[in-house]
Structures are given as C-alpha cells and as structure tokens.
Amino acid sequence: MLTIKQITENTEAVLRGLNKKHFVHAQATIEQVIAFNNKRRTTQALLDNNLAAVNSTSKTIGALMKEGRKAEAEAAKNRVAELKETNKTLQAEMEQAAEELQNLLYTIPNIPYEEVPEGFGAEDNVVEKTGGMETPLPQHAQPHWELARKYDLIDFDLGVKITGAGFPVYKGKGAQLQRALINFFLDEARKAGYTEIMPPTVVNAASGYGTGQLPDKEGQMYHCHVDDLYLIPTAEVPVTNIYRDVILEEKQLPVKNCAYTQCFRREAGSYGKDVRGLNRLHEFSKVELVRIDKPEHSRQSHQEMLDHVEGLLQKLELPYRILRLCGGDMSFTAALCFDFEVYSEAQQRWLEVSSVSNFDTYQANRLKCRYRTAEKKTELCHTLNGSALALPRIVAALLENNQTPDGIRIPQALVPYTGFEMID
C-alpha cells in the first residue's frame, strides 16, 4: 500500500497517479486518509502528554504523603485516576483512527510510474516489440480444442464431469507436454540464478493482504470458508509472503525465487469466445518468478525478468509481442507492467501468457518487507514478479502454430523434456 509519507509529502503526485489508474473518488479518499492520519497523530500526542502527566503526578504522591500533605496527595491521586480514564478513551480513539486509516489504505491502488501511458483499457496499451517466427499453417488449420480432441490430449468434457467448466483433464502426450513445459521453465529459471521454491497452494488472509489480492480481488479467489483460507491465484502470493515481517541484509539482495504451482481463479463474469478451450481456466499450471530488491536496482531487475521471459518465447519458437500497459489496464498493485502475448494463428488473435510487474514499495509496505543498509538504516524493499510462463495459452499456441499434415511438431528446445518430436 502507499505510505503515509508518500501521501502527505507528495499529495499532488499521488492524485495524478491515481487519476492515471482511473481510481474513483481519488481526491475524497486521499482527503480521508489525511484526516484519519491527523486524528491518529493528534490523539497520540494527547495520549503521550497524559501518560507523562500520570508518571509525573504519581511520583509526587509519596513525597506529599511523607510531608503530611494528605489533601494534596489525595488530589494528586484523583488527578491520576481522571487522567487514566481519559487515556482509555484516547487509546480507543487512536486505535479506531489507526484501524480506519489502515482499512482505507488497503483500498487505494499503487500509483503508476511516469512512463506508464495514459489510457483506459487494452486498446490503449503500447506495443514495445514484436518477435518470433512466422508460422506457415496448412489449409483448414484447427484451433487447439479441436486438435486436443483429435490427438486425445485434453478432455474438456471429462473435466466438466469431475469438477466443472474450466477444469480440463490432460491425457497422454498432453499431460507429458504440460510436465515438459514445467520442467523446461524451472530449469531455465534455475540457470538464470533463481532458487526454486515449492510453496503451499492455499494461504491465509494475511498473505492475501500482504501482496494486495485482498481486499481488491476477494471475489475472484476461491475461499475455504471453514478454515478462512484462500486458494492461490498465482505463486506470487505465497512466495512473496516468505518475506513478510522480514528484514533482509543489503548483501542478500536481490532475492530471486521461482516456483511452479497450480493456480486457481474464479474468473467470475467471464464468458464467450475468449473462454473457449484453454483460453481462460479456473485451474492452471504456472511457473512464477519473484524478486525482492533495493529501490535503486529494481528497474534493472525488471529488465532482466523481461529479457528472461522473451528468451523463453524465442526458445519455444513462438510469435510474440511485448506491451507496455496503460494506467487503466494495469493491476491494482503494479507501478509498471509489461504483458507478453503469443499469436494464435488458428484463432487469429493474441493470447496473454505473462505479466512482468514492478510494484515499487507498495507490496513491501503491506508486508513490512525491509532491508538494512550498510549504514544500518532500515528501508522498504521493492518487489517484482512475472509469469515464466503460464501454461494454458502457451500450450494452445504450441498446438495451433505447430500443426502440420503429419501431426504437431514439438519445438527443439522441448524435445529433451517431452521425449518425442511429434504428436501424431
């Protein structure tokens, strides 16, 4: 979340950023934050003064009694009792103001960097780069859901039987392809210096608040009500929360972690052609990169992550493009975000396969994730994450873009992992 210092010392810049993200009622919300903060500080000051008065007055009571000044001692006792009652009220007011302030701060999105373009949605994103190979397809090229049925790779109907729509069952070479991609992505991350983590796939509410999924995405997360636990929408949540309430040493940075997990998203409100086949699922596999870094190095970390994801798409021989997201299309928590999309020749559309984001200090402030400088000062870290990669649309693009009259060709980089060169 935004820090009080950001809001009070750079109010106009914060408002400009919130307006770029089209945050409704930005002015009124920031004014409320400042009012709650002023109330909390004023109440704290009164409480501190009263506590000092209690201590000072209490010390005089014994001396007054020794001197035989009982009336004055009784008056001092009464004064102390009054102050203590007042302090109970002040403490309650201060705690209420602090709680209201915290709850309000949770509802405010991160402010975007200056280089984030203005815009309302996907149509306003800026294409930074395109790459990859043009894919010559045979006549009557088929979409992945038809190919999956033809080669018995994925059974969508069986998933509906077992669970419901959006939970496909991978079979035979389809399952092998999934496992091959997971191992390929993890191996590539390990080569790039990332430490592999195998985290839980359910988290508590504190973890959801720590990375910003709560309260913003509460309705999009699967919630286990009896235990008050949430199924993770991405490995970003458990992996980043490893560093909740942690003070790192400067020499430990940057921290580089990767993790493969299943991910769960309700995708409430999704319908139509964009959800067909693997295009939008409720459960899917993903390898995630997470970095914790110093502020002055986080932009370099961000670029390294972008280069890593681009390298994966090049090795998979897929046509891709990189988008700089506009303010209106960015996530609640991101300060700067780039999306990677692969082109589906059969569907004639771009499919998002990764978002690589820099969150600045936004998540770190929620998490209380800090580092100790060489001068022994404690500062907030920057957090970053990106998919490397999400599997469903990668599988869709691989199947569609590599179909031939003889079957589906496997990119050379994947052959050591699949153990086969063709799906036929």
Backbone hydrogen bonds, N-H to C=O, Kabsch-Sander energy under -0.5 kcal/mol:
donor,donor_aa,acceptor,acceptor_aa,energy
7,I,3,T,-2.0
8,T,4,I,-2.9
9,E,5,K,-2.4
10,N,6,Q,-1.8
14,V,10,N,-2.4
15,L,11,T,-2.4
16,R,12,E,-2.2
17,G,13,A,-2.2
18,L,14,V,-2.5
19,N,15,L,-2.2
20,K,16,R,-1.9
21,K,17,G,-1.4
22,H,19,N,-1.2
23,F,18,L,-2.7
24,V,22,H,-0.6
26,A,23,F,-1.0
29,T,25,H,-2.5
30,I,26,A,-2.5
31,E,27,Q,-2.2
32,Q,28,A,-2.0
33,V,29,T,-2.3
34,I,30,I,-2.4
35,A,31,E,-2.2
36,F,32,Q,-2.9
37,N,33,V,-2.5
38,N,34,I,-2.5
39,K,35,A,-2.5
40,R,36,F,-2.6
41,R,37,N,-2.5
42,T,38,N,-2.9
43,T,39,K,-2.7
44,Q,40,R,-2.3
45,A,41,R,-2.4
46,L,42,T,-2.3
47,L,43,T,-2.6
48,D,44,Q,-2.7
49,N,45,A,-2.4
50,N,46,L,-2.5
51,L,47,L,-2.6
52,A,48,D,-2.2
53,A,49,N,-2.1
54,V,50,N,-2.6
55,N,51,L,-2.3
56,S,52,A,-2.5
57,T,53,A,-3.0
58,S,54,V,-2.6
59,K,55,N,-1.5
60,T,56,S,-0.7
60,T,57,T,-1.0
61,I,57,T,-0.9
61,I,58,S,-0.6
62,G,58,S,-0.7
63,A,59,K,-0.6
64,L,60,T,-2.4
65,M,61,I,-2.3
66,K,62,G,-2.2
67,E,63,A,-1.7
68,G,65,M,-1.3
69,R,64,L,-2.5
70,K,68,G,-1.5
73,A,69,R,-2.2
74,E,70,K,-2.9
75,A,71,A,-2.2
76,A,72,E,-2.3
77,K,73,A,-2.4
78,N,74,E,-2.5
79,R,75,A,-2.3
80,V,76,A,-2.4
81,A,77,K,-2.4
82,E,78,N,-2.5
83,L,79,R,-2.6
84,K,80,V,-2.4
85,E,81,A,-1.9
86,T,82,E,-2.6
87,N,83,L,-2.7
88,K,84,K,-1.6
89,T,85,E,-1.6
90,L,86,T,-2.6
91,Q,87,N,-3.0
92,A,88,K,-2.1
93,E,89,T,-2.4
94,M,90,L,-2.9
95,E,91,Q,-2.5
96,Q,92,A,-2.2
97,A,93,E,-2.5
98,A,94,M,-2.4
99,E,95,E,-2.3
100,E,96,Q,-2.7
101,L,97,A,-2.3
102,Q,98,A,-2.5
103,N,99,E,-2.7
104,L,100,E,-1.9
105,L,101,L,-2.5
106,Y,102,Q,-1.8
107,T,103,N,-0.5
107,T,104,L,-1.2
108,I,105,L,-1.4
110,N,332,F,-2.6
113,Y,335,A,-2.7
116,V,113,Y,-1.6
124,D,121,G,-2.3
125,N,122,A,-1.5
126,V,324,R,-2.5
127,V,125,N,-0.5
128,E,126,V,-0.7
128,E,322,I,-3.0
129,K,322,I,-1.3
131,G,320,Y,-2.6
137,L,135,T,-0.6
141,A,138,P,-0.6
146,E,143,P,-0.9
147,L,143,P,-1.9
148,A,144,H,-3.0
149,R,145,W,-1.2
150,K,146,E,-2.6
151,Y,147,L,-2.6
152,D,149,R,-0.7
153,L,148,A,-2.7
154,I,148,A,-0.7
155,D,169,V,-3.3
156,F,154,I,-0.7
159,G,155,D,-1.2
160,V,156,F,-1.6
161,K,157,D,-2.1
162,I,158,L,-2.4
163,T,159,G,-2.8
164,G,159,G,-1.8
167,F,164,G,-1.0
169,V,155,D,-1.5
170,Y,168,P,-0.5
171,K,153,L,-3.4
174,G,171,K,-2.4
175,A,171,K,-0.6
176,Q,172,G,-2.1
177,L,173,K,-2.2
178,Q,174,G,-1.8
179,R,175,A,-2.3
180,A,176,Q,-2.5
181,L,177,L,-2.4
182,I,178,Q,-2.2
183,N,179,R,-2.4
184,F,180,A,-2.5
185,F,181,L,-2.8
186,L,182,I,-2.4
187,D,183,N,-2.6
188,E,184,F,-2.3
189,A,185,F,-2.1
190,R,186,L,-2.5
191,K,187,D,-2.3
192,A,188,E,-1.2
193,G,190,R,-1.7
194,Y,189,A,-2.3
195,T,256,K,-2.7
196,E,194,Y,-0.5
197,I,258,C,-2.8
203,V,230,Y,-2.7
205,A,228,D,-0.6
207,S,204,N,-0.6
208,G,204,N,-1.5
209,Y,205,A,-2.6
210,G,206,A,-2.0
211,T,207,S,-1.5
212,G,208,G,-0.8
213,Q,208,G,-1.3
214,L,208,G,-1.9
217,K,213,Q,-3.9
218,E,215,P,-1.1
220,Q,217,K,-1.6
221,M,217,K,-0.7
221,M,218,E,-1.0
224,C,229,L,-3.7
225,H,223,H,-1.1
228,D,224,C,-1.2
229,L,224,C,-1.6
230,Y,203,V,-3.0
231,L,222,Y,-2.4
232,I,201,T,-2.5
237,V,234,T,-1.5
239,V,235,A,-2.3
240,T,236,E,-2.1
241,N,237,V,-1.7
242,I,239,V,-1.1
243,Y,240,T,-1.7
244,R,241,N,-1.5
245,D,367,L,-2.9
246,V,243,Y,-1.3
248,L,246,V,-0.6
248,L,370,R,-3.3
250,E,372,R,-1.8
252,Q,249,E,-2.2
253,L,250,E,-1.5
255,V,292,I,-2.6
257,N,290,V,-2.8
258,C,195,T,-2.3
259,A,288,E,-1.8
260,Y,197,I,-0.6
261,T,286,K,-2.2
263,C,284,F,-3.1
264,F,232,I,-2.8
265,R,282,H,-2.4
266,R,220,Q,-2.5
270,S,267,E,-1.9
275,V,272,G,-1.7
276,R,273,K,-1.4
279,N,276,R,-2.0
282,H,166,G,-2.1
283,E,166,G,-1.4
284,F,263,C,-2.0
286,K,261,T,-2.0
287,V,389,L,-1.8
288,E,259,A,-2.8
288,E,286,K,-0.5
289,L,386,G,-3.0
290,V,257,N,-2.8
291,R,384,L,-2.6
292,I,255,V,-1.8
293,D,382,H,-2.8
297,H,294,K,-1.4
298,S,294,K,-1.0
298,S,295,P,-0.7
301,S,297,H,-2.1
302,H,298,S,-2.4
303,Q,299,R,-2.1
304,E,300,Q,-2.4
305,M,301,S,-2.1
306,L,302,H,-2.2
307,D,303,Q,-2.6
308,H,304,E,-1.9
309,V,305,M,-2.3
310,E,306,L,-2.4
311,G,307,D,-2.2
312,L,308,H,-1.7
313,L,309,V,-1.9
314,Q,310,E,-2.1
315,K,311,G,-2.2
316,L,312,L,-1.7
317,E,314,Q,-1.2
318,L,313,L,-2.1
320,Y,131,G,-2.8
321,R,341,E,-2.0
322,I,129,K,-2.9
323,L,339,D,-2.9
324,R,126,V,-3.3
325,L,323,L,-0.7
325,L,337,C,-2.2
327,G,117,P,-2.4
328,G,119,G,-1.3
329,D,326,C,-1.2
330,M,326,C,-0.6
330,M,327,G,-0.7
335,A,358,N,-2.8
336,L,358,N,-1.4
338,F,356,V,-2.0
339,D,323,L,-2.0
340,F,354,S,-2.8
341,E,321,R,-2.3
342,V,351,L,-2.6
343,Y,319,P,-2.1
344,S,349,R,-2.9
345,E,343,Y,-0.8
348,Q,344,S,-1.6
349,R,344,S,-1.3
351,L,342,V,-2.9
353,V,340,F,-2.9
354,S,340,F,-1.4
356,V,338,F,-2.8
357,S,355,S,-0.6
357,S,385,N,-3.0
358,N,336,L,-2.5
359,F,383,T,-2.7
362,Y,359,F,-2.1
365,N,361,T,-2.6
366,R,362,Y,-1.2
367,L,363,Q,-2.8
368,K,364,A,-1.7
369,C,364,A,-2.0
370,R,246,V,-2.4
370,R,368,K,-0.7
371,Y,379,E,-2.7
372,R,248,L,-2.9
373,T,371,Y,-0.6
373,T,377,K,-3.1
376,K,373,T,-2.1
379,E,371,Y,-2.7
379,E,377,K,-0.5
381,C,369,C,-2.1
382,H,293,D,-2.9
383,T,360,D,-1.5
384,L,291,R,-2.4
385,N,357,S,-1.8
386,G,289,L,-2.0
387,S,355,S,-0.9
388,A,287,V,-3.7
390,A,353,V,-1.6
391,L,285,S,-2.4
394,I,390,A,-0.6
395,V,391,L,-3.0
396,A,392,P,-2.3
397,A,393,R,-2.5
398,L,394,I,-2.8
399,L,395,V,-2.6
400,E,396,A,-2.4
401,N,397,A,-2.9
402,N,398,L,-1.2
403,Q,400,E,-0.8
404,T,407,G,-2.8
407,G,404,T,-1.2
408,I,423,I,-2.5
409,R,402,N,-2.6
409,R,407,G,-0.6
410,I,421,E,-2.6
413,A,315,K,-0.6
414,L,411,P,-1.8
415,V,411,P,-1.0
415,V,412,Q,-0.5
417,Y,414,L,-1.5
418,T,414,L,-2.3
419,G,415,V,-2.9
423,I,408,I,-2.2
424,D,422,M,-0.6
